[in-house]
Amino acid sequence: MNTRTAVKLPHAPALDRFLLVVVGILLAGGLVMLTSASISVAERTHGDPFFYLEKQLVAVALGLIGLLIVIRIPTAIWERFGLLLAILAVTLLTVVLIPGFGHTVNGSTRWLNIGGVNLVQVSEPARLLMLLYMADYAVRRREELRGNFQGFLKPMLLVSLTCGLLLAEPDFGAAIVMLVITLAVLFVAGARWRHFLLFSVGMGAMLTMLALSSSYRLARITAFLDPWSDPYDSGFQLTQSLIAIGTGEWVGLGLGESVQKLFYLPEAHTDFVFAVIAEEFGLLGSVVVIALFAALVWRALGIARESAARERFFQAYVAFGFGVWQGFQALVNIGVNMGILPTKGLTLPLVSYGRSSLVITLIGLGLLLRIDLENRRTRSQLRRAER
């Protein structure tokens, strides 16, 4: 990327303009859609139509502060403390399960609660911390990872532990995302096909058995396969989402005109905000949202590719893993809204209401911007050396 495609902020390093524009549109559009989707339920349940917007704005502020801090930290520091970051991730996932430290909502204990204050949904920072560890491991143990099954199995045992802790909350969706990120990073780092497939098939079989062994998860799967067989109970949320998407047709009903968000579609401002987008902005608006996420993933992969070309493999794996994370989570969320995938409880990054998700996503974007900055500094140094 040449200097014309970057913008300099006062007292800050040059930042990637394309990435900033994409993220800015998603973030601003997300705040607008969050307000539209939540204004009725916020008024009804909290007496304040902007209750959820106000909380989300606090998360935006915290996330941007985290982003600006991370941009100024050399990525070599994160690489140096990879194992400690993994230990921190496991600690967070363990502490939240200890009575008195975890806050339970709808049968799931996902929030770390200290002194009656919900601090963070621990699965979010745990994913980022484990991504940094996996990138570090893939660099330090590159030959072992490529040479034998033991090199592949070691990190997967740690990831299996974190997934087990996530399932104990329970948070099936977060466990799937964690597993996908890890396998993607180890695969591009050179893990052998047979090791990759062997573990993937084995883990897939275990997760399938786990899903089928739980009446709650089984009900979600059967509802996803045929929501219209029980449209007023197990299939209610999905049928209402499909009605919202179908109602939007080509250009939608207009901002704020969604009917499903008023009384019918549960969690319209969180897991099913895409359905509200489709109802208010139609197929056109839906395609724009999908295109923005595709652009975000494309840029992350581009940064990863340039890092790898300069043999900055830790940075390449982090950028690649973050791109996979955002792309996969967006794909799952949109797929759930459209009835293509069973309900997973994953937010639409930067758009859905979810304070922990938003803060960690912005911090992850800070890492991505830092990696890109270091790539361009290296490129500039090489150009000066060639003169």
C-alpha positions as CSV (number, residue, x, y, z in Angstrom):
1,M,0.0,0.0,0.0
2,N,1.5,3.4,-1.0
3,T,1.5,6.5,1.1
4,R,-1.6,7.8,-0.7
5,T,-3.7,5.1,0.8
6,A,-2.8,5.9,4.4
7,V,-3.8,8.6,6.8
8,K,-1.8,10.1,9.6
9,L,-3.5,11.0,12.8
10,P,-2.0,13.6,15.2
11,H,0.6,12.1,17.5
12,A,-0.2,8.6,16.1
13,P,1.4,6.4,13.5
14,A,0.0,6.2,9.9
15,L,-3.0,4.0,9.7
16,D,-4.5,2.0,6.9
17,R,-7.2,4.2,5.4
18,F,-9.1,1.3,3.7
19,L,-9.3,-0.7,6.9
20,L,-10.3,2.4,8.9
21,V,-13.1,3.2,6.4
22,V,-14.5,-0.4,6.5
23,V,-14.4,-0.6,10.2
24,G,-15.8,2.9,10.6
25,I,-18.8,2.1,8.4
26,L,-19.5,-1.2,10.2
27,L,-19.2,0.5,13.6
28,A,-21.3,3.5,12.8
29,G,-23.9,1.5,10.9
30,G,-24.0,-1.0,13.8
31,L,-24.8,1.8,16.3
32,V,-27.6,3.0,14.1
33,M,-29.0,-0.4,13.6
34,L,-28.6,-1.2,17.3
35,T,-30.7,1.9,18.2
36,S,-33.3,0.9,15.6
37,A,-33.5,-2.7,16.7
38,S,-33.5,-2.0,20.5
39,I,-35.4,1.2,21.0
40,S,-38.8,-0.4,21.6
41,V,-37.5,-3.2,23.9
42,A,-35.3,-0.7,25.8
43,E,-38.3,1.6,26.4
44,R,-40.5,-1.3,27.5
45,T,-38.0,-3.0,29.8
46,H,-35.8,-0.1,31.1
47,G,-37.8,3.0,30.5
48,D,-35.1,4.5,28.4
49,P,-35.3,4.0,24.6
50,F,-31.5,4.6,24.3
51,F,-30.5,2.2,27.1
52,Y,-28.6,-0.3,24.9
53,L,-27.1,2.4,22.7
54,E,-25.6,4.2,25.8
55,K,-24.1,1.0,27.0
56,Q,-22.7,0.2,23.6
57,L,-21.2,3.7,23.3
58,V,-19.3,3.0,26.5
59,A,-18.0,-0.2,25.0
60,V,-17.0,1.7,21.8
61,A,-15.0,4.2,23.9
62,L,-13.2,1.4,25.8
63,G,-12.5,-0.5,22.7
64,L,-11.1,2.5,20.9
65,I,-8.9,3.3,23.9
66,G,-7.7,-0.3,23.8
67,L,-7.1,-0.1,20.0
68,L,-5.0,3.1,20.4
69,I,-2.9,1.4,23.2
70,V,-2.3,-1.8,21.2
71,I,-1.3,0.2,18.1
72,R,1.7,1.6,20.1
73,I,2.9,-1.8,21.4
74,P,5.4,-3.7,19.2
75,T,4.0,-7.1,18.2
76,A,7.3,-8.7,19.3
77,I,6.2,-8.1,22.9
78,W,3.0,-10.2,22.4
79,E,5.2,-12.9,20.8
80,R,7.5,-13.0,23.8
81,F,4.7,-13.7,26.2
82,G,2.7,-16.2,24.2
83,L,2.6,-19.0,26.8
84,L,1.7,-16.6,29.6
85,L,-1.2,-15.3,27.5
86,A,-2.5,-18.8,27.1
87,I,-2.3,-19.4,30.9
88,L,-4.3,-16.1,31.4
89,A,-6.9,-17.4,29.0
90,V,-7.3,-20.7,30.8
91,T,-7.4,-18.8,34.2
92,L,-10.2,-16.5,33.0
93,L,-12.2,-19.5,31.7
94,T,-11.7,-21.4,35.0
95,V,-12.4,-18.5,37.4
96,V,-15.7,-17.7,35.8
97,L,-16.9,-21.2,36.7
98,I,-16.1,-20.7,40.4
99,P,-19.2,-19.9,42.4
100,G,-19.2,-16.2,43.3
101,F,-17.1,-15.1,40.4
102,G,-19.4,-16.1,37.5
103,H,-22.7,-14.4,36.6
104,T,-25.3,-16.7,35.2
105,V,-27.9,-15.5,32.7
106,N,-30.4,-17.9,31.0
107,G,-28.6,-20.9,32.3
108,S,-25.1,-19.9,31.0
109,T,-22.3,-18.6,33.3
110,R,-20.2,-16.5,30.9
111,W,-19.6,-13.2,32.7
112,L,-16.8,-12.6,35.2
113,N,-18.5,-10.8,38.1
114,I,-16.4,-9.0,40.7
115,G,-18.1,-7.2,43.5
116,G,-21.5,-7.4,41.8
117,V,-20.1,-5.9,38.6
118,N,-20.1,-7.8,35.3
119,L,-16.5,-7.1,34.0
120,V,-16.2,-9.2,30.8
121,Q,-17.6,-12.1,29.0
122,V,-14.5,-14.2,29.3
123,S,-14.8,-16.2,26.0
124,E,-14.0,-13.0,24.1
125,P,-10.6,-12.1,25.5
126,A,-9.8,-15.9,25.8
127,R,-10.1,-16.2,22.0
128,L,-7.7,-13.3,21.3
129,L,-5.2,-14.6,24.0
130,M,-5.3,-18.1,22.5
131,L,-4.8,-16.7,19.0
132,L,-1.6,-14.9,20.1
133,Y,-0.4,-18.1,21.8
134,M,-1.1,-20.3,18.8
135,A,0.8,-17.8,16.5
136,D,3.7,-17.9,18.9
137,Y,3.7,-21.7,19.1
138,A,3.5,-22.0,15.3
139,V,6.7,-20.0,15.0
140,R,8.7,-21.5,17.9
141,R,7.7,-25.1,17.1
142,R,7.5,-24.8,13.4
143,E,9.7,-27.8,12.5
144,E,8.0,-30.0,15.2
145,L,4.6,-28.9,14.0
146,R,5.4,-29.9,10.4
147,G,7.3,-33.0,11.3
148,N,5.2,-35.2,13.6
149,F,1.8,-35.6,15.2
150,Q,3.1,-34.7,18.6
151,G,4.0,-31.2,17.5
152,F,0.4,-30.8,16.3
153,L,-1.2,-32.5,19.3
154,K,0.4,-30.4,22.0
155,P,-1.4,-27.1,21.2
156,M,-4.6,-29.0,20.4
157,L,-4.6,-30.5,23.9
158,L,-4.5,-27.0,25.3
159,V,-7.2,-25.8,23.0
160,S,-9.3,-28.9,23.9
161,L,-9.0,-27.8,27.5
162,T,-10.2,-24.3,26.7
163,C,-13.1,-25.6,24.6
164,G,-14.0,-27.9,27.5
165,L,-14.2,-24.9,29.8
166,L,-16.3,-23.0,27.3
167,L,-18.7,-26.0,27.0
168,A,-19.0,-26.1,30.8
169,E,-20.4,-22.5,30.8
170,P,-22.0,-23.6,28.4
171,D,-21.0,-21.7,25.3
172,F,-21.0,-24.1,22.3
173,G,-20.7,-21.3,19.7
174,A,-17.5,-19.8,21.3
175,A,-16.0,-23.3,21.5
176,I,-16.6,-23.8,17.8
177,V,-15.0,-20.4,16.9
178,M,-12.0,-21.1,19.1
179,L,-11.5,-24.5,17.4
180,V,-11.8,-23.1,13.9
181,I,-9.3,-20.3,14.6
182,T,-6.8,-22.7,16.0
183,L,-7.1,-25.2,13.2
184,A,-6.8,-22.5,10.6
185,V,-3.6,-21.0,12.1
186,L,-2.0,-24.4,12.5
187,F,-3.0,-25.4,9.0
188,V,-1.3,-22.4,7.4
189,A,1.7,-22.8,9.7
190,G,2.3,-26.2,8.0
191,A,0.5,-28.9,10.0
192,R,0.3,-32.1,7.9
193,W,-2.9,-32.9,6.1
194,R,-3.4,-36.2,7.8
195,H,-2.9,-34.8,11.3
196,F,-5.2,-31.9,10.5
197,L,-7.9,-34.2,9.1
198,L,-7.5,-36.8,11.9
199,F,-8.0,-34.3,14.7
200,S,-10.8,-32.4,12.8
201,V,-12.8,-35.6,12.2
202,G,-12.3,-36.8,15.8
203,M,-13.2,-33.4,17.3
204,G,-16.2,-33.1,15.0
205,A,-17.5,-36.5,16.0
206,M,-17.1,-35.6,19.7
207,L,-18.9,-32.2,19.3
208,T,-21.7,-33.9,17.3
209,M,-22.2,-36.5,20.1
210,L,-22.2,-33.7,22.6
211,A,-24.8,-31.8,20.7
212,L,-27.0,-34.8,20.3
213,S,-26.6,-35.9,24.0
214,S,-28.2,-32.6,25.2
215,S,-32.0,-32.2,24.8
216,Y,-31.5,-28.4,24.7
217,R,-28.9,-28.5,21.8
218,L,-30.9,-31.2,20.0
219,A,-34.0,-29.1,20.2
220,R,-32.0,-26.2,18.6
221,I,-30.9,-28.5,15.8
222,T,-34.3,-29.9,15.0
223,A,-35.8,-26.4,15.1
224,F,-33.2,-25.2,12.7
225,L,-33.9,-28.1,10.3
226,D,-37.7,-27.5,10.3
227,P,-38.6,-24.3,12.2
228,W,-42.1,-24.3,10.7
229,S,-43.0,-27.6,12.4
230,D,-43.3,-25.7,15.7
231,P,-43.4,-22.0,14.7
232,Y,-44.8,-20.8,18.1
233,D,-42.2,-22.6,20.4
234,S,-38.8,-24.0,19.4
235,G,-39.0,-22.6,15.9
236,F,-40.4,-19.2,16.9
237,Q,-37.2,-17.1,16.8
238,L,-36.0,-18.5,13.4
239,T,-39.4,-18.2,11.7
240,Q,-39.7,-14.5,12.9
241,S,-36.2,-13.9,11.5
242,L,-37.1,-15.4,8.2
243,I,-40.3,-13.3,8.0
244,A,-38.3,-10.2,8.7
245,I,-35.8,-11.0,6.0
246,G,-38.5,-11.9,3.5
247,T,-40.5,-8.7,4.3
248,G,-37.5,-6.5,3.4
249,E,-37.6,-7.7,-0.2
250,W,-35.2,-5.7,-2.5
251,V,-34.8,-2.3,-0.7
252,G,-36.5,-2.8,2.6
253,L,-39.1,-0.9,4.6
254,G,-36.9,1.9,5.6
255,L,-34.8,2.8,8.7
256,G,-36.8,2.3,11.8
257,E,-39.8,0.7,10.0
258,S,-39.2,-2.9,11.0
259,V,-42.3,-4.6,12.5
260,Q,-40.7,-7.8,13.7
261,K,-38.4,-6.0,16.1
262,L,-41.4,-4.5,18.0
263,F,-43.1,-7.6,19.4
264,Y,-42.1,-10.7,17.5
265,L,-38.4,-11.2,17.0
266,P,-36.5,-12.0,20.3
267,E,-32.9,-10.7,20.7
268,A,-33.4,-8.4,17.7
269,H,-30.6,-6.1,18.8
270,T,-28.1,-8.9,19.6
271,D,-28.0,-12.3,17.7
272,F,-30.7,-11.3,15.1
273,V,-29.8,-7.7,14.2
274,F,-29.0,-8.9,10.6
275,A,-32.7,-9.8,10.2
276,V,-33.6,-6.3,11.2
277,I,-31.1,-4.9,8.7
278,A,-32.6,-7.1,6.0
279,E,-36.1,-6.0,6.9
280,E,-35.3,-2.3,6.9
281,F,-32.8,-2.2,4.0
282,G,-33.7,-5.3,2.0
283,L,-31.4,-7.4,-0.1
284,L,-29.4,-4.3,-1.1
285,G,-28.5,-3.5,2.5
286,S,-27.8,-7.1,3.3
287,V,-25.4,-7.4,0.4
288,V,-23.6,-4.2,1.5
289,V,-23.1,-5.6,5.1
290,I,-21.8,-8.9,3.7
291,A,-19.5,-7.0,1.3
292,L,-18.1,-4.9,4.2
293,F,-17.2,-8.1,6.2
294,A,-15.7,-9.6,3.0
295,A,-13.5,-6.5,2.6
296,L,-12.4,-6.6,6.3
297,V,-11.4,-10.3,5.9
298,W,-9.7,-9.6,2.6
299,R,-7.6,-6.8,4.1
300,A,-6.6,-9.0,7.1
301,L,-5.5,-11.7,4.7
302,G,-3.6,-9.2,2.7
303,I,-1.7,-8.0,5.8
304,A,-1.0,-11.6,6.7
305,R,0.3,-12.4,3.2
306,E,2.7,-9.4,3.3
307,S,3.9,-10.3,6.8
308,A,4.7,-13.8,5.6
309,A,6.5,-12.5,2.5
310,R,8.8,-10.6,4.9
311,E,9.2,-13.7,7.0
312,R,7.3,-12.1,9.9
313,F,5.5,-15.3,10.6
314,F,4.1,-14.5,14.1
315,Q,2.4,-11.4,12.7
316,A,1.2,-13.3,9.6
317,Y,-0.5,-15.9,11.8
318,V,-2.1,-13.4,14.0
319,A,-3.5,-11.4,11.1
320,F,-4.7,-14.5,9.4
321,G,-6.3,-15.9,12.5
322,F,-8.0,-12.6,13.2
323,G,-9.4,-12.5,9.6
324,V,-10.7,-16.1,10.0
325,W,-12.2,-15.3,13.3
326,Q,-14.2,-12.2,12.1
327,G,-15.2,-13.9,8.8
328,F,-16.3,-17.1,10.4
329,Q,-18.2,-15.4,13.2
330,A,-20.0,-13.1,10.7
331,L,-20.8,-16.0,8.5
332,V,-22.3,-18.0,11.4
333,N,-24.3,-15.1,12.6
334,I,-25.7,-14.3,9.2
335,G,-26.3,-18.0,8.5
336,V,-28.3,-18.4,11.7
337,N,-30.4,-15.4,10.8
338,M,-31.1,-16.9,7.4
339,G,-31.9,-20.4,8.7
340,I,-28.8,-21.9,7.1
341,L,-27.2,-22.8,10.4
342,P,-28.5,-23.7,13.9
343,T,-28.6,-21.0,16.6
344,K,-25.2,-20.4,18.1
345,G,-25.5,-17.2,20.1
346,L,-22.7,-15.4,18.3
347,T,-22.8,-11.7,17.7
348,L,-22.3,-10.0,14.4
349,P,-18.9,-8.3,14.9
350,L,-19.0,-4.5,15.3
351,V,-22.8,-4.5,14.7
352,S,-24.7,-6.5,17.3
353,Y,-25.1,-5.4,20.9
354,G,-22.4,-7.1,22.8
355,R,-20.0,-5.0,24.9
356,S,-17.2,-7.6,25.5
357,S,-17.3,-8.7,21.8
358,L,-17.1,-5.1,20.6
359,V,-14.2,-4.2,22.9
360,I,-12.1,-7.2,22.1
361,T,-12.8,-6.9,18.3
362,L,-11.6,-3.3,18.4
363,I,-8.5,-4.4,20.3
364,G,-7.9,-7.1,17.7
365,L,-8.2,-4.5,15.0
366,G,-5.6,-2.5,16.8
367,L,-3.3,-5.5,16.6
368,L,-4.0,-5.8,12.9
369,L,-3.3,-2.1,12.3
370,R,0.0,-2.4,14.2
371,I,1.0,-5.4,12.1
372,D,0.3,-3.4,8.9
373,L,2.2,-0.4,10.3
374,E,5.3,-2.6,11.0
375,N,5.0,-4.1,7.5
376,R,5.1,-0.6,5.9
377,R,7.9,0.5,8.1
378,T,9.9,-2.5,7.0
379,R,9.1,-1.7,3.4
380,S,10.2,1.9,3.8
381,Q,13.5,0.8,5.4
382,L,14.2,-1.5,2.5
383,R,13.5,1.2,0.0
384,R,15.8,3.6,1.8
385,A,18.5,0.9,1.9
386,E,18.2,0.4,-1.9
387,R,18.8,4.0,-2.7
